[in-house]
């Protein structure tokens, strides 16, 4: 993406025609924030069933805003002749026909993340923490925000977590009732931003003061086409950082470690590099030993006890280490850190403990939408698991699951559109567990209670996306919990 220096975003937008492509949360948030600065706005959503939420309906009355709903490429290409800038929602691929046409026309394409960044002043930008990675982003973003808030700092979690970054910025927007509740005018507000690969595709000037890369594993190959391209997009999170910024990386992650050990690269890293992991190997600045996180960060040395944590599994130790690193860069005390970590509970759908139902321990890990996330979840168990696996395949490689299933699983229940593919893979590999294919989610839960032994664990951790059977991973997790709880006392 060509670099465009935007000194004043309001002046930059003035008298321009803006096309907003995708009217989800980020698209609508962008629309309401910038409409008063632009000449015209073309608001487009390909979904023919899209309905403008009631709270935004007054926007339809503004003369400079035109809505276009449904797939009308013949019309959209005409709009490009009048368009100066496209604000692209993260759900829209760069391979979309309209975007390909825009690229040929050399129209500037920005994400909501980039648009919001240019609204921030220099002090705002110094108070930013951006978190990316294949897995664990929401947990770390939420935990960092909780740590900072508990210490008394003004903080907001935003970005891909469901609260667009641009929602944290006050502009000359129309008078929505929801805006009266916002309080983002505080001078030292810290923004903890969850950032996905979809958002990083189109960054131009985005430059968080603290950038965190948690891990890079097989995911979103259907959109990014290769792991190399996917990884390069993740690494863009620090491409604009300077020697005054900090880059925090998981040096236990094989892909990240390999990338950063290339001497021709690591010598050219501009920001201050902080490495974390489960042990001190590779001279990490933050590492784990005997239920404690040891740190040596920016001149501060100490250790944090995490003995009484609720976040189980090695992957969550790494999530805690990353969170501690960001917190120490904002001078949070050890005592406050320990208290928050001790009280912090797993987020919904992330190895969420449902309870003991009919003498069986039940866990909802619906957010595990790729093989690596499921592998990390299974690491928390002995060989005691009945596992529900499957869903929508995103072009991922499931072979990495084979040795882990043998170590942890007694019964494997396959669901979803890729169940035949998974059955062929696992049944033809050496295995010592039972494999079942079912046609419905209800049958999967029923089979789980039939085959799981007392005091063993029944886990939903699908390693796949959910949209073949469910609205999203939350819908899948909520249905699982509802079905599981219906077996109580049966």
C-alpha positions in Angstrom: 0.0 0.0 0.0 1.4 3.4 -1.0 2.2 5.6 2.0 0.0 8.7 2.3 1.0 11.2 4.9 -2.2 12.5 6.4 -1.4 15.5 8.7 -5.0 16.5 9.4 -7.7 13.8 8.7 -10.5 16.4 8.8 -8.8 18.5 6.1 -7.9 15.4 4.2 -11.6 14.3 4.1 -12.9 17.7 3.3 -14.8 17.8 -0.1 -13.8 14.2 -0.9 -16.2 11.5 -2.0 -15.8 8.4 0.3 -17.0 4.9 -0.5 -17.6 2.7 2.6 -17.6 -0.9 1.6 -19.2 -3.2 4.2 -21.8 -2.0 6.7 -21.0 -4.1 9.8 -19.9 -2.5 13.0 -16.7 -0.9 11.7 -18.4 0.4 8.5 -21.3 2.0 10.3 -19.0 3.4 12.9 -16.8 5.0 10.2 -19.9 6.4 8.5 -21.3 8.2 11.5 -17.9 9.6 12.5 -16.9 11.1 9.1 -20.2 12.0 7.3 -20.0 15.7 8.3 -16.5 16.1 6.9 -17.0 14.6 3.4 -18.6 15.8 0.2 -20.4 12.5 -0.5 -20.5 9.1 1.1 -21.4 6.0 -0.8 -22.4 3.3 1.8 -22.3 -0.2 0.2 -23.1 -3.7 1.5 -23.3 -6.7 -0.8 -25.8 -8.5 1.5 -29.3 -8.1 -0.2 -30.9 -8.8 3.2 -29.0 -6.0 5.0 -31.2 -3.9 7.2 -29.9 -0.6 8.6 -30.2 -0.7 12.4 -32.7 1.7 13.9 -30.1 3.7 15.7 -28.5 4.6 12.3 -31.7 5.3 10.3 -31.5 9.0 10.6 -28.3 8.8 8.5 -30.5 7.9 5.5 -32.0 11.4 5.6 -28.7 13.2 5.0 -28.3 14.4 1.4 -24.6 13.6 1.2 -25.1 9.9 2.1 -26.4 7.3 -0.4 -26.9 3.7 0.6 -26.5 0.8 -2.0 -27.6 -2.6 -0.8 -27.1 -5.9 -2.7 -24.5 -7.1 -5.1 -24.6 -4.5 -7.9 -21.1 -4.5 -9.4 -22.2 -2.8 -12.6 -23.4 0.2 -10.4 -20.5 0.1 -8.0 -17.9 0.5 -10.7 -19.7 3.6 -11.9 -19.4 5.0 -8.3 -15.6 4.4 -8.4 -15.3 7.2 -11.0 -16.5 9.6 -8.3 -14.6 8.0 -5.4 -11.4 9.4 -3.8 -11.0 7.0 -0.9 -12.5 3.6 0.1 -13.0 2.7 3.7 -12.9 -1.1 3.7 -14.5 -3.3 6.4 -12.3 -6.1 7.6 -14.7 -8.8 6.3 -14.2 -7.7 2.7 -11.4 -9.4 0.9 -8.8 -7.4 -1.2 -9.8 -9.9 -4.0 -13.3 -8.6 -4.2 -14.1 -7.4 -7.8 -14.8 -3.8 -6.6 -11.5 -3.6 -4.7 -9.6 -5.0 -7.7 -11.1 -2.2 -9.8 -10.2 0.4 -7.2 -6.6 -0.8 -7.1 -6.4 -0.5 -10.9 -7.7 3.0 -10.6 -5.1 3.7 -7.8 -7.9 4.8 -5.4 -6.6 5.0 -1.8 -8.0 2.1 0.3 -8.0 2.5 4.1 -9.3 0.3 6.9 -11.4 1.6 9.7 -8.4 1.0 11.9 -6.3 3.3 9.7 -9.0 5.9 9.5 -9.3 6.0 13.3 -5.6 6.2 13.7 -5.4 9.4 11.7 -8.0 11.0 14.0 -5.7 10.4 17.1 -3.4 13.1 18.3 0.3 12.4 19.1 -0.4 12.0 22.8 -3.2 9.5 22.0 -0.9 7.5 19.8 1.7 7.2 22.7 -1.0 5.6 24.8 -1.7 2.6 22.5 -1.2 -1.1 22.8 -2.0 -3.3 19.8 -2.4 -7.1 20.1 -2.3 -9.5 17.2 -1.8 -13.2 16.7 -3.7 -16.2 15.5 -5.0 -17.2 18.9 -5.5 -15.4 22.3 -6.0 -11.9 21.0 -9.2 -11.2 22.9 -8.1 -12.8 26.1 -4.9 -10.7 26.2 -6.6 -7.5 25.1 -9.2 -7.9 27.8 -6.7 -8.9 30.5 -4.4 -5.9 29.7 -7.4 -3.6 29.9 -8.4 -5.1 33.2 -4.9 -4.8 34.7 -4.6 -1.2 33.7 -8.1 -0.3 34.9 -7.6 -2.1 38.3 -4.4 -0.1 38.8 -6.4 3.1 38.3 -5.5 4.0 34.7 -8.1 5.2 32.2 -8.3 2.5 29.6 -10.6 1.0 26.9 -10.4 -2.3 25.0 -11.3 -1.8 21.4 -10.6 -2.9 17.8 -11.5 -6.4 16.6 -12.8 -7.2 20.1 -16.2 -5.8 18.9 -15.7 -2.1 19.8 -14.2 -0.4 16.7 -11.2 1.9 17.4 -13.0 4.8 15.8 -15.8 4.4 18.4 -13.3 5.6 21.0 -12.8 8.9 19.2 -15.0 12.0 19.6 -15.9 13.7 16.3 -18.6 16.0 15.1 -21.0 13.1 14.7 -24.8 13.1 14.7 -26.5 12.9 18.1 -27.1 9.2 18.8 -28.4 8.3 22.2 -25.5 5.8 22.7 -22.9 8.5 22.3 -24.1 10.3 25.4 -22.7 7.4 27.4 -19.2 7.6 25.9 -16.4 9.2 27.9 -13.4 9.1 25.6 -12.2 12.7 26.0 -9.8 11.9 28.8 -6.3 13.1 27.9 -4.4 10.0 29.0 -6.8 7.4 27.9 -5.0 4.1 27.0 -6.4 2.2 24.1 -5.8 -1.5 24.0 -6.5 -2.5 20.4 -7.1 -6.1 19.2 -5.9 -6.2 15.6 -6.7 -9.0 13.1 -4.9 -9.8 9.9 -7.9 -8.5 8.0 -7.4 -5.1 9.6 -3.6 -5.1 9.1 -3.9 -5.7 5.3 -4.5 -2.0 4.7 -2.6 -0.1 7.3 -0.6 2.9 6.0 0.4 5.0 9.1 -0.8 2.8 11.9 2.0 2.7 14.5 1.1 1.5 18.0 3.5 2.4 20.8 3.4 -1.2 22.1 2.8 -3.9 19.5 2.3 -7.5 20.7 2.5 -10.6 18.5 1.2 -13.7 20.4 1.6 -16.4 17.8 1.3 -17.3 14.1 -0.3 -20.6 13.2 -2.3 -22.1 10.3 -5.5 -20.0 9.8 -7.3 -17.9 7.2 -5.5 -19.6 4.4 -8.8 -19.4 2.4 -8.4 -15.6 2.4 -4.7 -15.0 2.5 -3.8 -17.9 0.2 -0.6 -18.9 1.9 1.0 -19.0 5.4 3.8 -16.7 4.1 1.4 -14.0 3.0 -0.6 -14.4 6.2 2.5 -14.0 8.3 3.8 -11.0 6.5 0.5 -9.3 7.1 0.8 -10.1 10.9 4.3 -8.6 11.0 3.0 -5.4 9.5 1.9 -4.4 13.0 5.4 -3.0 13.7 6.4 -1.8 10.2 5.9 1.9 11.2 7.4 1.6 14.7 10.5 3.6 15.7 13.2 3.3 18.3 10.8 4.9 20.8 8.3 2.1 20.5 8.2 -1.5 21.8 7.7 -4.8 20.0 6.7 -7.7 22.3 6.9 -11.2 20.7 6.4 -14.8 21.8 9.8 -16.3 21.2 8.4 -19.8 21.9 6.3 -19.6 18.7 8.2 -21.6 16.1 7.3 -19.4 13.2 8.0 -16.1 15.0 11.3 -17.5 16.4 12.5 -18.6 13.0 11.6 -15.3 11.5 13.3 -13.1 14.1 16.5 -15.3 14.2 17.3 -14.3 10.6 20.3 -12.1 11.3 19.7 -9.9 8.3 16.3 -9.1 9.7 16.7 -8.8 13.5 19.5 -6.3 13.1 17.1 -4.0 11.3 14.3 -4.1 13.8 13.7 -0.5 14.8 11.5 -0.8 18.0 12.8 -2.1 21.4 12.4 -5.8 21.2 11.0 -7.7 24.2 10.9 -11.5 24.0 8.6 -13.7 26.2 8.2 -17.4 26.6 7.9 -20.4 29.0 11.6 -20.6 29.8 14.7 -18.4 29.8 16.1 -19.9 26.6 17.2 -17.3 24.0 17.7 -14.7 26.8 14.1 -13.8 27.0 13.2 -10.6 28.9 10.1 -12.3 30.4 9.7 -16.0 31.2 7.9 -18.5 33.4 9.3 -20.7 36.2 7.7 -22.3 39.3 4.3 -20.5 39.0 6.1 -17.1 38.6 6.6 -14.8 35.7 10.1 -13.2 35.9 10.6 -10.0 34.0 13.4 -7.6 33.0 11.6 -4.8 31.1 12.9 -1.4 30.3 15.1 -1.3 33.4 12.5 -2.8 35.7 13.3 -6.2 37.2 11.1 -8.5 39.3 8.7 -11.4 39.4 4.9 -11.9 39.5 3.2 -14.9 41.2 0.5 -16.5 39.0 0.0 -19.5 41.3 -3.7 -18.9 42.0 -4.8 -18.1 38.4 -8.0 -19.2 36.8 -6.5 -19.2 33.3 -5.3 -22.8 32.8 -2.9 -24.2 30.2 0.5 -23.2 28.9 -1.0 -21.0 26.2 -2.6 -18.9 28.9 0.7 -18.6 30.8 2.0 -17.1 27.6 -1.0 -14.8 27.4 -0.4 -13.7 31.0 3.3 -13.0 30.2 2.4 -10.8 27.3 -0.1 -8.9 29.4 2.4 -8.4 32.2 4.9 -7.0 29.7 2.5 -4.3 28.5 1.4 -3.5 32.0 5.0 -3.0 33.3 5.7 -0.6 30.4 2.9 1.5 32.0 4.5 1.0 35.5 1.7 -1.1 37.0 2.8 -2.4 40.4 3.5 -6.1 41.0 0.9 -6.3 43.8 -1.9 -4.9 41.6 -0.8 -7.3 38.7 -1.0 -10.3 41.0 -4.4 -9.4 42.3 -5.9 -8.9 38.8 -4.4 -12.1 37.4 -5.7 -14.1 40.3 -9.3 -12.8 39.9 -9.4 -12.8 36.1 -11.6 -15.6 34.7 -11.6 -17.2 31.2 -13.7 -15.4 28.7 -16.8 -17.0 27.4 -16.3 -19.7 24.7 -12.5 -19.9 25.5 -12.0 -23.2 27.4 -14.9 -22.1 29.5 -15.8 -24.4 32.3 -19.5 -25.1 32.2 -19.6 -27.4 35.2 -20.0 -31.1 36.2 -23.0 -32.6 34.4 -23.9 -36.2 35.3 -20.4 -36.7 36.8 -18.7 -35.4 33.6 -16.6 -32.2 33.4 -17.9 -30.1 30.5 -15.9 -27.3 28.7 -17.0 -24.9 26.0 -14.0 -23.9 23.7 -16.0 -22.8 20.7 -13.6 -20.0 20.0 -11.0 -22.5 18.9 -11.5 -22.1 15.2 -8.2 -23.5 14.0 -6.1 -26.7 14.8 -3.5 -24.8 16.9 -6.1 -23.4 19.2 -7.5 -26.9 19.8 -4.1 -28.3 20.4 -3.4 -25.7 23.0 -6.8 -26.4 24.7 -6.1 -30.2 24.8 -2.8 -29.5 26.4 -4.7 -28.7 29.6 -6.1 -32.3 29.9 -4.9 -35.8 30.6 -6.1 -38.7 28.3 -9.7 -38.2 29.4 -11.4 -36.2 26.6 -14.4 -36.7 24.5 -13.9 -34.1 21.8 -16.4 -32.5 19.4 -14.4 -31.5 16.3 -15.3 -30.1 12.9 -17.2 -27.4 11.1 -16.3 -25.2 8.2 -12.8 -25.8 6.7 -10.8 -22.7 5.9 -8.2 -24.5 3.9 -6.2 -25.5 7.0 -3.9 -28.4 7.6 -5.3 -30.7 10.3 -2.4 -33.2 10.3 -0.9 -31.5 13.4 -3.9 -32.7 15.4 -3.0 -36.4 14.9 -0.4 -36.9 17.7 -2.3 -34.7 20.1 -5.6 -36.6 19.7 -3.7 -39.9 20.5 -2.4 -38.4 23.7 -5.5 -36.7 25.0 -8.7 -38.1 23.4 -10.7 -41.2 24.1 -13.7 -40.4 21.9 -13.8 -38.1 18.8 -17.1 -36.8 17.6 -17.0 -35.2 14.1 -19.5 -32.6 12.9 -20.0 -30.1 10.1 -19.2 -29.8 6.5 -15.7 -31.2 6.7 -16.5 -34.2 8.9 -15.9 -36.7 6.0 -12.5 -35.1 5.3 -11.5 -35.3 9.0 -12.9 -38.9 9.3 -10.7 -40.0 6.4 -7.6 -38.3 7.8 -7.9 -39.6 11.4 -9.3 -43.1 10.7 -6.5 -43.8 8.3 -3.9 -42.7 10.8 -2.8 -44.9 13.7 -5.2 -44.0 16.6 -6.4 -45.5 19.9 -9.7 -43.6 20.3 -13.2 -44.1 19.0 -14.4 -42.0 16.1 -18.1 -41.1 15.5 -19.7 -39.1 12.8 -23.0 -37.4 13.6 -25.5 -35.4 11.5 -26.6 -32.8 14.0 -25.2 -30.8 16.9 -27.9 -32.4 19.2 -26.7 -35.9 18.2 -23.1 -34.8 19.0 -24.0 -33.8 22.5 -26.1 -36.9 23.0 -23.3 -39.1 21.8 -20.9 -37.3 24.1 -22.8 -38.1 27.2 -23.3 -41.7 26.1 -19.6 -42.4 25.6 -17.8 -40.2 28.2 -16.7 -42.0 31.4 -17.5 -40.5 34.8 -14.9 -37.9 36.0 -13.7 -37.5 32.5 -14.0 -34.4 30.3 -16.4 -33.5 27.5 -15.0 -30.7 25.4 -16.3 -28.7 22.4 -13.1 -27.4 20.7 -13.9 -27.7 16.9 -10.7 -26.4 15.2 -12.9 -25.1 12.5 -15.1 -22.1 11.7 -18.8 -22.3 12.6 -20.7 -20.7 9.7 -21.7 -24.0 8.1 -24.1 -24.8 11.0 -24.2 -21.7 13.2 -24.3 -17.9 13.0 -20.8 -17.6 14.5 -18.6 -19.2 17.2 -20.7 -17.5 20.0 -23.9 -19.1 18.7 -22.1 -22.5 18.5 -20.9 -22.1 22.1 -24.2 -21.0 23.4 -26.0 -23.8 21.8 -23.5 -26.3 23.2 -24.0 -24.9 26.8 -27.7 -25.0 26.4 -27.7 -28.6 25.2 -25.2 -29.7 27.9 -27.1 -28.1 30.7 -30.3 -29.8 29.5 -28.7 -33.1 30.5 -28.3 -32.1 34.1 -30.0 -34.6 36.4 -31.2 -36.7 33.4 
